[in-house]
Amino acid sequence: MAEAIIGDIVKAHYHSGTYIGEVKEDRGANYLIEVLAVLKHPLQGDLHNYGTLEDVFFHERKALAFHEKMNVKKAAIHPIDEEIPAYGKSLKKAVDEYKEKMAVENTEFNRQAILKLEDLEENHYKKLYN
């Protein structure tokens, strides 16, 4: 997306997750975006050695919170004209889709990713799902 204006609703890719958000500020090469919904949950594990468990730290990544702000490169945002889902419902859908994707192939890495997602659900997300 070349240009957006303050108040535009956009799809934004940020740290391996994808969100729907509102443009709040133009910061030159970036836009400040306020999170309204989650489209794709951030990846679990070591992003530099994705799919690997040996000799790496397996990172747990939470999705950005409702109304959290992110500084996104202009090239990483795109117009979106769909209805904005409720944050909690969008988060649950994103987590469920990620778990389904990881369950397709029974590998140790995928099992570890599912465990991290289930831990995030239990300790952070379930109260937001309504």
ABEGO torsion letter per residue (X at the ends): XABBBBGBBBBBBBGGBBBBBBBABBAEABBBBBBABBABBBBBEBAABBGBABGBBBBBBBBBBBGBBBBBBAAABBBBABBBBBAAAAAAAAAAAAAAAAAABBBAAAAAAAAAAAAAAAAAAAAAAX
